[in-house]
Amino acid sequence: MSSVLIKQEEISTPIRGAVAYRVHYRSHDVNGRPTESTGLVIAPVSPGESRKVFTWAHGTTGMGDAACPSTQPDPACELTLYFESGSESTIDYGIPGLQTFIDEGWVVTATDYQGMGTPGAHQYTVNRTNAIDTITIVHAAREMNVGAGTKVGVAGWSQGGGTAAATGELDAADYGDLEIVGIAAMSPGVPAVAIKLPGMATALSSSGAPTAPDPHLFMMLGSMTEAFPDTLSLDDVFTDLGKKIYRENWNTATVHHFGDILSRNFNLYGPMLAVNKDKMPSWFKAFEAVSAAQKKPICPVLVLVDGQDPEGPVPLAWQHGYIDAITALGGDITSSTYPNDDHFSLPQACIDEARTWLNSQF
């Protein structure tokens, strides 16, 4: 495999016994177009060789530079949540369980995904594009003097849960000399599963009284036109106001900020979604093409389910739908439910189980 690392810069980290770098590397999207991404590589400061690698796929932050995890203050840290009491963050960033991974001798990588701190709009929830970045950053780490081996455990949450799931369904060339030993998918968001269930179908039908669009759906629709500019158009799904709001805010508004902008502008000026039902077959075909759950994963998968709120950001029906889809494909899949955790407490609650399970796969 040709070199992918463009640049590495050592940065500070609060993690004991660790050295951290912000990296810039070459990647590509689901359609093979060249892209660039940034992210973090964190490793034990002591010398080592053929270390286990843990690659983390982050959850929803937004679509552009404002939502880039590695440019947040002191980013090589434990997971920091927007919704935590006392939070000063505008997004979720960091890696759950990072200190323990370093203590156990892992090399940890965490991509930002393309379009976050690099040219172009991020292909939000385009599982395969995000998954390619999540694996390619491991290739970048192997070009560095951090002792990264070829065996890789993957975990991700929410958007990143769908991303992690898709890392088991990539092309052989994307893996190169890497062996993916296991995938821990926390509350996985998989568009091809979601569009088959009533909630998403209703949202895309434009039936009933108009409401302010959910920012996740709004970004998902916009990002699909970034992935398929020749076949999908903002005109298929947005009003003129929706197109204006999208173009003015994708790069500067983080997800929760985007939600507030959408709500206020809907209340003042009216609808932003206008779905052309005649165009939807092309959209559904594209959702299938970019999603996880299209073929049997190359390794075992553990799904960590947040069970407190059945209608949370990734509803239980979506999570169970992914499990059912992989089961039908003959995949090696198990699950564990956290009934007392919501979507946002899940990563910290389940990371010990995920790490223990990944260790068992090596």
Summary of the structure (lengths in Angstrom):
residues: 362
radius of gyration: 19.2
end to end distance: 23.4
largest distance: 61.4
contacts: 1336
relative contact order: 0.15
helix: 38%
strand: 21%
